[in-house]
Protein backbone atom coordinates (compact mmCIF):
# COMPACT_ATOMS: atom_id res chain seq x y z
CA UNK A 1 0.00 0.00 0.00
CA UNK A 2 1.35 3.42 -0.95
CA UNK A 3 1.89 6.11 1.67
CA UNK A 4 0.11 9.45 1.45
CA UNK A 5 0.60 12.72 3.34
CA UNK A 6 -1.46 15.83 2.59
CA UNK A 7 -1.79 19.31 4.06
CA UNK A 8 -3.33 22.73 3.43
CA UNK A 9 -1.54 24.89 0.86
CA UNK A 10 -0.78 27.67 3.34
CA UNK A 11 -0.97 27.97 7.14
CA UNK A 12 -0.73 31.39 8.81
CA UNK A 13 -0.75 31.95 12.59
CA UNK A 14 -0.21 35.06 14.67
CA UNK A 15 -1.78 37.91 16.59
CA UNK A 16 -4.18 40.10 14.57
CA UNK A 17 -3.61 38.20 11.32
CA UNK A 18 -7.37 38.37 10.68
CA UNK A 19 -6.86 42.04 9.86
CA UNK A 20 -4.08 41.07 7.46
CA UNK A 21 -6.00 38.27 5.76
CA UNK A 22 -7.10 40.21 2.66
CA UNK A 23 -3.65 39.87 1.08
CA UNK A 24 -3.85 36.08 1.43
CA UNK A 25 -7.44 35.92 0.19
CA UNK A 26 -6.62 37.99 -2.89
CA UNK A 27 -4.23 35.21 -3.92
CA UNK A 28 -7.32 32.98 -4.17
CA UNK A 29 -9.83 35.37 -5.77
CA UNK A 30 -11.76 38.59 -5.35
CA UNK A 31 -15.39 37.40 -4.93
CA UNK A 32 -15.71 36.11 -1.37
CA UNK A 33 -18.51 34.19 0.34
CA UNK A 34 -18.22 34.50 4.12
CA UNK A 35 -19.83 31.63 6.04
CA UNK A 36 -20.19 31.91 9.80
CA UNK A 37 -22.58 31.30 12.69
CA UNK A 38 -24.71 33.80 14.58
CA UNK A 39 -22.38 33.96 17.60
CA UNK A 40 -19.27 34.72 15.56
CA UNK A 41 -21.19 37.12 13.34
CA UNK A 42 -22.30 39.13 16.35
CA UNK A 43 -18.77 39.07 17.77
CA UNK A 44 -16.78 40.20 14.73
CA UNK A 45 -18.69 39.58 11.50
CA UNK A 46 -19.61 43.16 10.60
CA UNK A 47 -16.12 44.51 11.31
CA UNK A 48 -14.51 41.74 9.30
CA UNK A 49 -16.76 42.26 6.28
CA UNK A 50 -16.07 46.00 6.42
CA UNK A 51 -12.31 45.33 6.49
CA UNK A 52 -12.52 42.97 3.49
CA UNK A 53 -14.58 45.42 1.46
CA UNK A 54 -12.21 48.28 2.25
CA UNK A 55 -9.39 46.04 1.03
CA UNK A 56 -11.14 45.77 -2.34
CA UNK A 57 -12.83 42.38 -2.04
CA UNK A 58 -16.41 41.72 -3.14
CA UNK A 59 -18.06 40.06 -0.12
CA UNK A 60 -21.38 38.34 0.51
CA UNK A 61 -22.21 36.69 3.84
CA UNK A 62 -24.25 33.76 5.12
CA UNK A 63 -25.02 33.08 8.77
CA UNK A 64 -25.79 29.44 9.56
CA UNK A 65 -26.84 27.70 12.77
CA UNK A 66 -27.64 24.00 12.66
CA UNK A 67 -26.30 20.50 12.17
CA UNK A 68 -23.77 19.57 9.49
CA UNK A 69 -26.11 17.24 7.59
CA UNK A 70 -26.43 16.25 3.93
CA UNK A 71 -29.67 18.23 3.83
CA UNK A 72 -28.04 21.42 5.15
CA UNK A 73 -25.13 21.07 2.72
CA UNK A 74 -27.47 20.64 -0.25
CA UNK A 75 -29.72 23.52 0.76
CA UNK A 76 -26.87 25.98 1.34
CA UNK A 77 -25.00 24.90 -1.80
CA UNK A 78 -28.04 25.65 -3.92
CA UNK A 79 -28.54 28.97 -2.18
CA UNK A 80 -24.93 30.06 -2.67
CA UNK A 81 -24.56 28.76 -6.23
CA UNK A 82 -25.99 31.95 -7.72
CA UNK A 83 -23.28 34.07 -6.06
CA UNK A 84 -20.56 32.84 -8.49
CA UNK A 85 -17.86 33.18 -5.84
CA UNK A 86 -14.10 32.57 -6.14
CA UNK A 87 -13.42 31.62 -2.54
CA UNK A 88 -15.48 30.50 0.43
CA UNK A 89 -14.27 31.77 3.81
CA UNK A 90 -15.36 29.62 6.75
CA UNK A 91 -15.06 31.77 9.87
CA UNK A 92 -15.94 29.98 13.13
CA UNK A 93 -15.74 26.65 14.92
CA UNK A 94 -15.78 23.01 13.87
CA UNK A 95 -19.29 22.86 12.42
CA UNK A 96 -18.88 25.94 10.25
CA UNK A 97 -15.50 24.64 9.10
CA UNK A 98 -16.90 21.22 8.16
CA UNK A 99 -19.86 22.84 6.41
CA UNK A 100 -17.53 25.19 4.52
CA UNK A 101 -15.41 22.28 3.30
CA UNK A 102 -18.48 20.47 1.99
CA UNK A 103 -19.92 23.49 0.18
CA UNK A 104 -16.57 24.53 -1.31
CA UNK A 105 -16.14 21.01 -2.67
CA UNK A 106 -19.64 21.02 -4.18
CA UNK A 107 -19.22 24.45 -5.75
CA UNK A 108 -15.65 23.74 -6.90
CA UNK A 109 -14.37 26.94 -5.31
CA UNK A 110 -11.31 27.62 -3.19
CA UNK A 111 -11.56 27.42 0.59
CA UNK A 112 -10.08 29.57 3.36
CA UNK A 113 -10.58 28.38 6.94
CA UNK A 114 -10.40 30.99 9.70
CA UNK A 115 -10.98 29.21 13.04
CA UNK A 116 -12.11 31.31 15.99
CA UNK A 117 -11.14 28.70 18.59
CA UNK A 118 -8.41 26.09 19.00
CA UNK A 119 -10.87 23.47 20.20
CA UNK A 120 -10.49 20.94 17.35
CA UNK A 121 -8.05 19.88 14.66
CA UNK A 122 -10.63 20.25 11.87
CA UNK A 123 -9.24 23.37 10.12
CA UNK A 124 -6.38 21.83 8.12
CA UNK A 125 -8.00 18.62 6.89
CA UNK A 126 -9.89 17.54 3.78
CA UNK A 127 -12.52 15.75 5.88
CA UNK A 128 -15.94 16.73 7.21
CA UNK A 129 -17.96 14.89 9.82
CA UNK A 130 -21.61 14.58 8.78
CA UNK A 131 -24.51 13.86 11.12
CA UNK A 132 -28.10 12.80 10.72
CA UNK A 133 -30.64 15.54 11.34
CA UNK A 134 -31.24 13.99 14.80
CA UNK A 135 -27.55 14.43 15.69
CA UNK A 136 -26.35 10.84 15.24
CA UNK A 137 -23.01 10.34 13.50
CA UNK A 138 -23.58 9.50 9.85
CA UNK A 139 -20.25 9.37 8.04
CA UNK A 140 -17.01 11.08 7.15
CA UNK A 141 -16.99 12.94 3.83
CA UNK A 142 -13.66 13.17 2.02
CA UNK A 143 -12.72 15.86 -0.48
CA UNK A 144 -10.16 16.00 -3.25
CA UNK A 145 -8.09 18.74 -1.63
CA UNK A 146 -7.32 20.45 1.65
CA UNK A 147 -8.10 24.12 2.30
CA UNK A 148 -6.02 26.52 0.25
CA UNK A 149 -5.57 28.72 3.32
CA UNK A 150 -5.81 28.20 7.08
CA UNK A 151 -5.41 31.46 8.98
CA UNK A 152 -5.33 31.39 12.79
CA UNK A 153 -5.58 34.68 14.69
CA UNK A 154 -4.30 34.04 18.22
CA UNK A 155 -5.65 37.43 19.37
CA UNK A 156 -9.15 36.12 18.57
CA UNK A 157 -8.57 32.66 20.01
CA UNK A 158 -7.14 33.93 23.32
CA UNK A 159 -10.46 35.66 23.97
CA UNK A 160 -12.41 32.41 23.63
CA UNK A 161 -13.23 30.48 26.83
CA UNK A 162 -10.35 28.38 28.19
CA UNK A 163 -12.73 25.41 28.15
CA UNK A 164 -12.42 25.39 24.36
CA UNK A 165 -8.62 25.31 24.45
CA UNK A 166 -8.73 22.45 26.99
CA UNK A 167 -11.03 20.50 24.66
CA UNK A 168 -8.56 21.08 21.84
CA UNK A 169 -5.72 19.79 24.00
CA UNK A 170 -7.65 16.57 24.61
CA UNK A 171 -8.36 16.21 20.89
CA UNK A 172 -4.68 16.84 20.19
CA UNK A 173 -3.51 14.26 22.73
CA UNK A 174 -5.65 11.59 21.08
CA UNK A 175 -3.72 12.14 17.84
CA UNK A 176 -0.49 10.36 18.77
CA UNK A 177 -2.32 7.57 20.61
CA UNK A 178 -4.47 6.80 17.59
CA UNK A 179 -1.63 7.28 15.07
CA UNK A 180 0.53 4.81 17.01
CA UNK A 181 -2.31 2.27 16.99
CA UNK A 182 -2.73 2.60 13.21
CA UNK A 183 1.05 2.34 12.72
CA UNK A 184 1.20 -0.79 14.86
CA UNK A 185 -1.61 -2.39 12.87
CA UNK A 186 0.00 -1.29 9.59
CA UNK A 187 -3.44 0.08 8.89
CA UNK A 188 -4.86 2.96 6.88
CA UNK A 189 -4.96 6.64 7.60
CA UNK A 190 -8.02 8.84 6.99
CA UNK A 191 -7.13 8.91 3.30
CA UNK A 192 -7.26 5.13 2.94
CA UNK A 193 -3.49 4.92 2.45
CA UNK A 194 -0.56 3.92 4.62
CA UNK A 195 0.56 6.56 7.16
CA UNK A 196 3.93 8.22 6.74
CA UNK A 197 6.70 8.45 9.32
CA UNK A 198 6.31 12.21 8.99
CA UNK A 199 2.68 12.06 10.14
CA UNK A 200 3.61 9.90 13.13
CA UNK A 201 6.48 12.24 14.04
CA UNK A 202 4.18 15.28 13.90
CA UNK A 203 1.59 13.50 16.05
CA UNK A 204 4.19 12.65 18.67
CA UNK A 205 5.60 16.20 18.64
CA UNK A 206 2.03 17.42 19.19
CA UNK A 207 1.81 15.19 22.27
CA UNK A 208 5.12 16.52 23.60
CA UNK A 209 4.09 20.17 23.14
CA UNK A 210 0.72 19.68 24.85
CA UNK A 211 2.13 17.93 27.89
CA UNK A 212 4.91 20.55 28.16
CA UNK A 213 2.90 23.74 27.65
CA UNK A 214 -0.76 22.78 28.04
CA UNK A 215 -1.34 23.87 31.64
CA UNK A 216 0.51 27.16 31.17
CA UNK A 217 -1.44 27.87 28.00
CA UNK A 218 -4.73 27.42 29.88
CA UNK A 219 -3.62 29.98 32.47
CA UNK A 220 -2.55 32.36 29.70
CA UNK A 221 -5.94 31.89 28.03
CA UNK A 222 -7.73 32.72 31.28
CA UNK A 223 -5.60 35.86 31.54
CA UNK A 224 -6.28 36.72 27.87
CA UNK A 225 -2.61 37.03 27.01
CA UNK A 226 -0.81 35.47 24.02
CA UNK A 227 2.47 33.95 25.21
CA UNK A 228 4.93 31.54 23.59
CA UNK A 229 3.24 28.70 25.53
CA UNK A 230 -0.22 29.70 24.32
CA UNK A 231 1.01 30.13 20.76
CA UNK A 232 2.66 26.68 20.83
CA UNK A 233 -0.50 24.98 22.09
CA UNK A 234 -2.68 26.68 19.47
CA UNK A 235 -0.31 25.39 16.79
CA UNK A 236 -0.32 21.90 18.31
CA UNK A 237 -4.12 21.78 18.61
CA UNK A 238 -4.67 23.08 15.09
CA UNK A 239 -1.78 22.29 12.75
CA UNK A 240 0.14 19.42 14.34
CA UNK A 241 -2.95 17.53 15.41
CA UNK A 242 -4.65 18.22 12.07
CA UNK A 243 -1.77 16.86 10.02
CA UNK A 244 -1.22 14.02 12.47
CA UNK A 245 -4.77 12.72 12.55
CA UNK A 246 -5.46 13.01 8.81
CA UNK A 247 -2.26 11.48 7.50
CA UNK A 248 -1.56 9.36 10.60
CA UNK A 249 -5.04 7.89 11.09
CA UNK A 250 -7.80 7.54 13.67
CA UNK A 251 -8.64 4.51 15.80
CA UNK A 252 -10.86 3.68 18.80
CA UNK A 253 -10.93 7.09 20.49
CA UNK A 254 -12.73 8.88 17.67
CA UNK A 255 -14.91 5.88 16.82
CA UNK A 256 -16.10 5.85 20.45
CA UNK A 257 -16.62 9.60 20.33
CA UNK A 258 -18.98 9.00 17.41
CA UNK A 259 -20.59 6.22 19.43
CA UNK A 260 -21.87 8.79 21.90
CA UNK A 261 -24.06 10.26 19.14
CA UNK A 262 -26.33 7.22 19.65
CA UNK A 263 -27.50 8.46 23.05
CA UNK A 264 -28.87 11.74 24.30
CA UNK A 265 -28.30 13.46 27.61
CA UNK A 266 -25.31 15.00 29.32
CA UNK A 267 -22.91 14.07 26.52
CA UNK A 268 -24.87 16.29 24.13
CA UNK A 269 -23.68 19.30 26.14
CA UNK A 270 -20.02 18.31 25.92
CA UNK A 271 -17.57 19.62 23.34
CA UNK A 272 -15.97 17.29 20.80
CA UNK A 273 -12.63 17.28 22.62
CA UNK A 274 -14.26 16.75 26.02
CA UNK A 275 -15.83 13.53 24.77
CA UNK A 276 -12.55 12.56 23.10
CA UNK A 277 -10.74 12.92 26.45
CA UNK A 278 -12.90 10.15 27.90
CA UNK A 279 -12.77 7.93 24.80
CA UNK A 280 -8.99 8.32 24.54
CA UNK A 281 -8.72 6.86 28.03
CA UNK A 282 -10.97 3.98 26.97
CA UNK A 283 -8.62 3.31 24.04
CA UNK A 284 -5.66 3.16 26.44
CA UNK A 285 -7.58 0.58 28.49
CA UNK A 286 -8.39 -1.46 25.36
CA UNK A 287 -4.69 -1.43 24.49
CA UNK A 288 -3.87 -2.66 28.00
CA UNK A 289 -1.49 0.23 28.54
CA UNK A 290 0.29 0.40 31.89
CA UNK A 291 -1.41 1.92 34.92
CA UNK A 292 1.34 4.54 34.98
CA UNK A 293 0.50 5.60 31.42
CA UNK A 294 -3.22 5.65 32.12
CA UNK A 295 -2.69 7.64 35.32
CA UNK A 296 -0.59 10.22 33.47
CA UNK A 297 -3.46 10.97 31.10
CA UNK A 298 -6.18 10.77 33.76
CA UNK A 299 -4.35 13.20 36.04
CA UNK A 300 -3.66 15.62 33.19
CA UNK A 301 -7.25 15.54 31.94
CA UNK A 302 -8.64 16.03 35.44
CA UNK A 303 -6.37 19.04 35.98
CA UNK A 304 -7.81 20.48 32.75
CA UNK A 305 -11.35 19.85 33.98
CA UNK A 306 -12.07 17.22 31.33
CA UNK A 307 -14.43 14.26 31.86
CA UNK A 308 -12.83 10.96 32.90
CA UNK A 309 -15.75 9.05 34.47
CA UNK A 310 -19.04 7.61 33.25
CA UNK A 311 -20.98 9.99 35.49
CA UNK A 312 -19.23 12.98 33.89
CA UNK A 313 -20.21 11.61 30.47
CA UNK A 314 -23.80 11.12 31.55
CA UNK A 315 -23.82 7.33 31.24
CA UNK A 316 -24.96 4.80 33.81
CA UNK A 317 -22.29 2.19 34.48
CA UNK A 318 -24.81 -0.63 34.91
CA UNK A 319 -27.03 0.34 31.96
CA UNK A 320 -26.19 -2.36 29.41
CA UNK A 321 -28.63 -0.95 26.85
CA UNK A 322 -26.97 2.46 26.92
CA UNK A 323 -23.44 1.06 26.82
CA UNK A 324 -24.30 -1.25 23.93
CA UNK A 325 -25.88 1.62 21.98
CA UNK A 326 -22.63 3.58 22.26
CA UNK A 327 -20.57 0.51 21.42
CA UNK A 328 -22.57 -0.50 18.36
CA UNK A 329 -22.58 3.03 16.95
CA UNK A 330 -18.79 3.13 17.37
CA UNK A 331 -18.44 -0.04 15.28
CA UNK A 332 -20.49 1.03 12.26
CA UNK A 333 -19.02 0.44 8.84
CA UNK A 334 -16.73 3.22 7.72
CA UNK A 335 -15.67 4.33 11.19
CA UNK A 336 -12.17 3.93 12.62
CA UNK A 337 -12.56 1.15 15.23
CA UNK A 338 -11.24 -1.27 12.59
CA UNK A 339 -7.86 0.51 12.71
CA UNK A 340 -7.07 -0.86 16.16
CA UNK A 341 -4.15 -3.34 16.12
CA UNK A 342 -6.19 -6.06 17.84
CA UNK A 343 -9.65 -7.57 17.49
CA UNK A 344 -12.20 -5.50 19.40
CA UNK A 345 -15.61 -6.90 20.36
CA UNK A 346 -18.68 -5.23 21.82
CA UNK A 347 -17.93 -6.93 25.11
CA UNK A 348 -14.36 -5.59 25.08
CA UNK A 349 -15.61 -2.02 24.75
CA UNK A 350 -18.25 -2.31 27.46
CA UNK A 351 -15.68 -3.91 29.77
CA UNK A 352 -13.14 -1.20 28.85
CA UNK A 353 -15.54 1.60 29.80
CA UNK A 354 -16.28 -0.04 33.14
CA UNK A 355 -12.60 -0.75 33.82
CA UNK A 356 -11.73 2.89 33.16
CA UNK A 357 -14.43 4.09 35.53
CA UNK A 358 -13.19 1.76 38.25
CA UNK A 359 -9.63 2.95 37.72
CA UNK A 360 -10.50 6.62 37.94
CA UNK A 361 -12.71 6.06 40.96
CA UNK A 362 -9.76 4.40 42.68
CA UNK A 363 -11.31 0.96 42.90
CA UNK A 364 -8.40 -0.80 41.23
CA UNK A 365 -4.99 -1.52 42.75
C-alpha positions as CSV (number, residue, x, y, z in Angstrom):
1,X,0.0,0.0,0.0
2,X,1.4,3.4,-0.9
3,X,1.9,6.1,1.7
4,X,0.1,9.5,1.4
5,X,0.6,12.7,3.3
6,X,-1.5,15.8,2.6
7,X,-1.8,19.3,4.1
8,X,-3.3,22.7,3.4
9,X,-1.5,24.9,0.9
10,X,-0.8,27.7,3.3
11,X,-1.0,28.0,7.1
12,X,-0.7,31.4,8.8
13,X,-0.8,32.0,12.6
14,X,-0.2,35.1,14.7
15,X,-1.8,37.9,16.6
16,X,-4.2,40.1,14.6
17,X,-3.6,38.2,11.3
18,X,-7.4,38.4,10.7
19,X,-6.9,42.0,9.9
20,X,-4.1,41.1,7.5
21,X,-6.0,38.3,5.8
22,X,-7.1,40.2,2.7
23,X,-3.7,39.9,1.1
24,X,-3.9,36.1,1.4
25,X,-7.4,35.9,0.2
26,X,-6.6,38.0,-2.9
27,X,-4.2,35.2,-3.9
28,X,-7.3,33.0,-4.2
29,X,-9.8,35.4,-5.8
30,X,-11.8,38.6,-5.3
31,X,-15.4,37.4,-4.9
32,X,-15.7,36.1,-1.4
33,X,-18.5,34.2,0.3
34,X,-18.2,34.5,4.1
35,X,-19.8,31.6,6.0
36,X,-20.2,31.9,9.8
37,X,-22.6,31.3,12.7
38,X,-24.7,33.8,14.6
39,X,-22.4,34.0,17.6
40,X,-19.3,34.7,15.6
41,X,-21.2,37.1,13.3
42,X,-22.3,39.1,16.4
43,X,-18.8,39.1,17.8
44,X,-16.8,40.2,14.7
45,X,-18.7,39.6,11.5
46,X,-19.6,43.2,10.6
47,X,-16.1,44.5,11.3
48,X,-14.5,41.7,9.3
49,X,-16.8,42.3,6.3
50,X,-16.1,46.0,6.4
51,X,-12.3,45.3,6.5
52,X,-12.5,43.0,3.5
53,X,-14.6,45.4,1.5
54,X,-12.2,48.3,2.3
55,X,-9.4,46.0,1.0
56,X,-11.1,45.8,-2.3
57,X,-12.8,42.4,-2.0
58,X,-16.4,41.7,-3.1
59,X,-18.1,40.1,-0.1
60,X,-21.4,38.3,0.5
61,X,-22.2,36.7,3.8
62,X,-24.2,33.8,5.1
63,X,-25.0,33.1,8.8
64,X,-25.8,29.4,9.6
65,X,-26.8,27.7,12.8
66,X,-27.6,24.0,12.7
67,X,-26.3,20.5,12.2
68,X,-23.8,19.6,9.5
69,X,-26.1,17.2,7.6
70,X,-26.4,16.3,3.9
71,X,-29.7,18.2,3.8
72,X,-28.0,21.4,5.2
73,X,-25.1,21.1,2.7
74,X,-27.5,20.6,-0.3
75,X,-29.7,23.5,0.8
76,X,-26.9,26.0,1.3
77,X,-25.0,24.9,-1.8
78,X,-28.0,25.6,-3.9
79,X,-28.5,29.0,-2.2
80,X,-24.9,30.1,-2.7
81,X,-24.6,28.8,-6.2
82,X,-26.0,32.0,-7.7
83,X,-23.3,34.1,-6.1
84,X,-20.6,32.8,-8.5
85,X,-17.9,33.2,-5.8
86,X,-14.1,32.6,-6.1
87,X,-13.4,31.6,-2.5
88,X,-15.5,30.5,0.4
89,X,-14.3,31.8,3.8
90,X,-15.4,29.6,6.8
91,X,-15.1,31.8,9.9
92,X,-15.9,30.0,13.1
93,X,-15.7,26.7,14.9
94,X,-15.8,23.0,13.9
95,X,-19.3,22.9,12.4
96,X,-18.9,25.9,10.2
97,X,-15.5,24.6,9.1
98,X,-16.9,21.2,8.2
99,X,-19.9,22.8,6.4
100,X,-17.5,25.2,4.5
101,X,-15.4,22.3,3.3
102,X,-18.5,20.5,2.0
103,X,-19.9,23.5,0.2
104,X,-16.6,24.5,-1.3
105,X,-16.1,21.0,-2.7
106,X,-19.6,21.0,-4.2
107,X,-19.2,24.4,-5.7
108,X,-15.6,23.7,-6.9
109,X,-14.4,26.9,-5.3
110,X,-11.3,27.6,-3.2
111,X,-11.6,27.4,0.6
112,X,-10.1,29.6,3.4
113,X,-10.6,28.4,6.9
114,X,-10.4,31.0,9.7
115,X,-11.0,29.2,13.0
116,X,-12.1,31.3,16.0
117,X,-11.1,28.7,18.6
118,X,-8.4,26.1,19.0
119,X,-10.9,23.5,20.2
120,X,-10.5,20.9,17.4
121,X,-8.0,19.9,14.7
122,X,-10.6,20.2,11.9
123,X,-9.2,23.4,10.1
124,X,-6.4,21.8,8.1
125,X,-8.0,18.6,6.9
126,X,-9.9,17.5,3.8
127,X,-12.5,15.7,5.9
128,X,-15.9,16.7,7.2
129,X,-18.0,14.9,9.8
130,X,-21.6,14.6,8.8
131,X,-24.5,13.9,11.1
132,X,-28.1,12.8,10.7
133,X,-30.6,15.5,11.3
134,X,-31.2,14.0,14.8
135,X,-27.6,14.4,15.7
136,X,-26.3,10.8,15.2
137,X,-23.0,10.3,13.5
138,X,-23.6,9.5,9.8
139,X,-20.2,9.4,8.0
140,X,-17.0,11.1,7.1
141,X,-17.0,12.9,3.8
142,X,-13.7,13.2,2.0
143,X,-12.7,15.9,-0.5
144,X,-10.2,16.0,-3.3
145,X,-8.1,18.7,-1.6
146,X,-7.3,20.5,1.6
147,X,-8.1,24.1,2.3
148,X,-6.0,26.5,0.2
149,X,-5.6,28.7,3.3
150,X,-5.8,28.2,7.1
151,X,-5.4,31.5,9.0
152,X,-5.3,31.4,12.8
153,X,-5.6,34.7,14.7
154,X,-4.3,34.0,18.2
155,X,-5.6,37.4,19.4
156,X,-9.2,36.1,18.6
157,X,-8.6,32.7,20.0
158,X,-7.1,33.9,23.3
159,X,-10.5,35.7,24.0
160,X,-12.4,32.4,23.6
161,X,-13.2,30.5,26.8
162,X,-10.4,28.4,28.2
163,X,-12.7,25.4,28.2
164,X,-12.4,25.4,24.4
165,X,-8.6,25.3,24.5
166,X,-8.7,22.5,27.0
167,X,-11.0,20.5,24.7
168,X,-8.6,21.1,21.8
169,X,-5.7,19.8,24.0
170,X,-7.6,16.6,24.6
171,X,-8.4,16.2,20.9
172,X,-4.7,16.8,20.2
173,X,-3.5,14.3,22.7
174,X,-5.6,11.6,21.1
175,X,-3.7,12.1,17.8
176,X,-0.5,10.4,18.8
177,X,-2.3,7.6,20.6
178,X,-4.5,6.8,17.6
179,X,-1.6,7.3,15.1
180,X,0.5,4.8,17.0
181,X,-2.3,2.3,17.0
182,X,-2.7,2.6,13.2
183,X,1.0,2.3,12.7
184,X,1.2,-0.8,14.9
185,X,-1.6,-2.4,12.9
186,X,0.0,-1.3,9.6
187,X,-3.4,0.1,8.9
188,X,-4.9,3.0,6.9
189,X,-5.0,6.6,7.6
190,X,-8.0,8.8,7.0
191,X,-7.1,8.9,3.3
192,X,-7.3,5.1,2.9
193,X,-3.5,4.9,2.5
194,X,-0.6,3.9,4.6
195,X,0.6,6.6,7.2
196,X,3.9,8.2,6.7
197,X,6.7,8.4,9.3
198,X,6.3,12.2,9.0
199,X,2.7,12.1,10.1
200,X,3.6,9.9,13.1
201,X,6.5,12.2,14.0
202,X,4.2,15.3,13.9
203,X,1.6,13.5,16.0
204,X,4.2,12.6,18.7
205,X,5.6,16.2,18.6
206,X,2.0,17.4,19.2
207,X,1.8,15.2,22.3
208,X,5.1,16.5,23.6
209,X,4.1,20.2,23.1
210,X,0.7,19.7,24.8
211,X,2.1,17.9,27.9
212,X,4.9,20.5,28.2
213,X,2.9,23.7,27.6
214,X,-0.8,22.8,28.0
215,X,-1.3,23.9,31.6
216,X,0.5,27.2,31.2
217,X,-1.4,27.9,28.0
218,X,-4.7,27.4,29.9
219,X,-3.6,30.0,32.5
220,X,-2.6,32.4,29.7
221,X,-5.9,31.9,28.0
222,X,-7.7,32.7,31.3
223,X,-5.6,35.9,31.5
224,X,-6.3,36.7,27.9
225,X,-2.6,37.0,27.0
226,X,-0.8,35.5,24.0
227,X,2.5,34.0,25.2
228,X,4.9,31.5,23.6
229,X,3.2,28.7,25.5
230,X,-0.2,29.7,24.3
231,X,1.0,30.1,20.8
232,X,2.7,26.7,20.8
233,X,-0.5,25.0,22.1
234,X,-2.7,26.7,19.5
235,X,-0.3,25.4,16.8
236,X,-0.3,21.9,18.3
237,X,-4.1,21.8,18.6
238,X,-4.7,23.1,15.1
239,X,-1.8,22.3,12.7
240,X,0.1,19.4,14.3
241,X,-3.0,17.5,15.4
242,X,-4.7,18.2,12.1
243,X,-1.8,16.9,10.0
244,X,-1.2,14.0,12.5
245,X,-4.8,12.7,12.5
246,X,-5.5,13.0,8.8
247,X,-2.3,11.5,7.5
248,X,-1.6,9.4,10.6
249,X,-5.0,7.9,11.1
250,X,-7.8,7.5,13.7
251,X,-8.6,4.5,15.8
252,X,-10.9,3.7,18.8
253,X,-10.9,7.1,20.5
254,X,-12.7,8.9,17.7
255,X,-14.9,5.9,16.8
256,X,-16.1,5.8,20.4
257,X,-16.6,9.6,20.3
258,X,-19.0,9.0,17.4
259,X,-20.6,6.2,19.4
260,X,-21.9,8.8,21.9
261,X,-24.1,10.3,19.1
262,X,-26.3,7.2,19.7
263,X,-27.5,8.5,23.1
264,X,-28.9,11.7,24.3
265,X,-28.3,13.5,27.6
266,X,-25.3,15.0,29.3
267,X,-22.9,14.1,26.5
268,X,-24.9,16.3,24.1
269,X,-23.7,19.3,26.1
270,X,-20.0,18.3,25.9
271,X,-17.6,19.6,23.3
272,X,-16.0,17.3,20.8
273,X,-12.6,17.3,22.6
274,X,-14.3,16.8,26.0
275,X,-15.8,13.5,24.8
276,X,-12.6,12.6,23.1
277,X,-10.7,12.9,26.4
278,X,-12.9,10.1,27.9
279,X,-12.8,7.9,24.8
280,X,-9.0,8.3,24.5
281,X,-8.7,6.9,28.0
282,X,-11.0,4.0,27.0
283,X,-8.6,3.3,24.0
284,X,-5.7,3.2,26.4
285,X,-7.6,0.6,28.5
286,X,-8.4,-1.5,25.4
287,X,-4.7,-1.4,24.5
288,X,-3.9,-2.7,28.0
289,X,-1.5,0.2,28.5
290,X,0.3,0.4,31.9
291,X,-1.4,1.9,34.9
292,X,1.3,4.5,35.0
293,X,0.5,5.6,31.4
294,X,-3.2,5.7,32.1
295,X,-2.7,7.6,35.3
296,X,-0.6,10.2,33.5
297,X,-3.5,11.0,31.1
298,X,-6.2,10.8,33.8
299,X,-4.3,13.2,36.0
300,X,-3.7,15.6,33.2
301,X,-7.2,15.5,31.9
302,X,-8.6,16.0,35.4
303,X,-6.4,19.0,36.0
304,X,-7.8,20.5,32.8
305,X,-11.4,19.8,34.0
306,X,-12.1,17.2,31.3
307,X,-14.4,14.3,31.9
308,X,-12.8,11.0,32.9
309,X,-15.7,9.0,34.5
310,X,-19.0,7.6,33.2
311,X,-21.0,10.0,35.5
312,X,-19.2,13.0,33.9
313,X,-20.2,11.6,30.5
314,X,-23.8,11.1,31.6
315,X,-23.8,7.3,31.2
316,X,-25.0,4.8,33.8
317,X,-22.3,2.2,34.5
318,X,-24.8,-0.6,34.9
319,X,-27.0,0.3,32.0
320,X,-26.2,-2.4,29.4
321,X,-28.6,-1.0,26.9
322,X,-27.0,2.5,26.9
323,X,-23.4,1.1,26.8
324,X,-24.3,-1.2,23.9
325,X,-25.9,1.6,22.0
326,X,-22.6,3.6,22.3
327,X,-20.6,0.5,21.4
328,X,-22.6,-0.5,18.4
329,X,-22.6,3.0,16.9
330,X,-18.8,3.1,17.4
331,X,-18.4,0.0,15.3
332,X,-20.5,1.0,12.3
333,X,-19.0,0.4,8.8
334,X,-16.7,3.2,7.7
335,X,-15.7,4.3,11.2
336,X,-12.2,3.9,12.6
337,X,-12.6,1.1,15.2
338,X,-11.2,-1.3,12.6
339,X,-7.9,0.5,12.7
340,X,-7.1,-0.9,16.2
341,X,-4.2,-3.3,16.1
342,X,-6.2,-6.1,17.8
343,X,-9.7,-7.6,17.5
344,X,-12.2,-5.5,19.4
345,X,-15.6,-6.9,20.4
346,X,-18.7,-5.2,21.8
347,X,-17.9,-6.9,25.1
348,X,-14.4,-5.6,25.1
349,X,-15.6,-2.0,24.7
350,X,-18.3,-2.3,27.5
351,X,-15.7,-3.9,29.8
352,X,-13.1,-1.2,28.9
353,X,-15.5,1.6,29.8
354,X,-16.3,0.0,33.1
355,X,-12.6,-0.7,33.8
356,X,-11.7,2.9,33.2
357,X,-14.4,4.1,35.5
358,X,-13.2,1.8,38.3
359,X,-9.6,2.9,37.7
360,X,-10.5,6.6,37.9
361,X,-12.7,6.1,41.0
362,X,-9.8,4.4,42.7
363,X,-11.3,1.0,42.9
364,X,-8.4,-0.8,41.2
365,X,-5.0,-1.5,42.7
